[in-house]
């Protein structure tokens, strides 16, 4: 049976008096059984501290942690049956691959036959069985990380914890291992908590993501929900590239879409709540992803005018910098065009029209 994790107002402070600092601030969350749950945020946001509290390496200042409704807040790490994969691999250099993987089973005094079978299964799961007799220094970085993963899996943990396990690998290897780690975790039905600051890693692997800032969870949701419906400017800006455009709410149209006035003209936004949280005259900030802006002929219906300042051609995509509106000092938007046309890359073409689907305009409270 997979494990459910409950975090209730978990807090961790370090230091005393004027040097007191809060690393994790009243974090509450439910991590469902078998879920691949990511803690994502910038360096120093508290994600690793929270992971280590779940593991039992750090004791919370306050709050509760429970596995399957059994409180483990003060339970030592060796009594929680968690597997941990560190950023630095932490392999014993004098041991072979199979000896490293068997280490946790030796501590548990697992009988030899069961131990050998478990080690073989774990190495097969990470495709490292043929390297069982090698030492860590005879392996590549990616292979060493696979061994570290096998060592965590071999004890059949209730919870698997990963602390930026791919950050020391090159870009291609990170990409290759993402799908493998997800496949292993899902096939084993493991409840997995994964810490990273890499947005692409989180988007491509997670069932759900908790985005953290200064020890506080800002928003929790699926990768698609967080990307398309961020709750704040921080979430929108941290999870991928976006453009922020200041606007004023004019009201609603006949289709219950929010009508917005910007320095470059008017456009519409379709909101999941019908715009009930916004009122006419209110100042707001709109988040518009670069790939959501479509380039059209200047003067086309429902389009905004713009002037193309610069374009970078990357083959399948072009990245444009376009000044919004007619003003010389107007805001500059980043626009990504898939399968770019020669016309939009021509140095003689500077005036363009821009169209944004109302469903791709995310309206946020001004300054939040």
Secondary structure as UniProt FT lines:
FT   STRAND          5..14
FT   HELIX           17..19
FT   STRAND          21..31
FT   TURN            33..34
FT   STRAND          36..41
FT   TURN            43..44
FT   HELIX           47..55
FT   STRAND          62..67
FT   TURN            68..69
FT   STRAND          70..71
FT   TURN            73..74
FT   HELIX           77..79
FT   TURN            80..81
FT   STRAND          82..85
FT   TURN            87..88
FT   TURN            93..94
FT   HELIX           97..107
FT   TURN            108..109
FT   HELIX           112..125
FT   TURN            126..127
FT   HELIX           129..131
FT   TURN            132..133
FT   HELIX           136..138
FT   HELIX           141..153
FT   TURN            154..156
FT   STRAND          159..163
FT   TURN            165..168
FT   HELIX           171..188
FT   STRAND          191..196
FT   HELIX           199..205
FT   STRAND          208..213
FT   TURN            214..215
FT   STRAND          216..221
FT   HELIX           223..228
FT   HELIX           233..238
FT   STRAND          243..252
FT   TURN            254..255
FT   STRAND          258..262
FT   TURN            263..264
FT   STRAND          265..269
FT   TURN            272..277
FT   TURN            280..281
FT   STRAND          283..288
FT   HELIX           290..292
FT   STRAND          293..296
FT   TURN            298..299
FT   TURN            301..302
FT   STRAND          304..313
FT   STRAND          317..324
FT   TURN            328..329
FT   STRAND          332..338
FT   HELIX           342..345
FT   TURN            347..348
FT   STRAND          351..356
FT   HELIX           358..360
FT   STRAND          362..365
FT   TURN            366..367
//
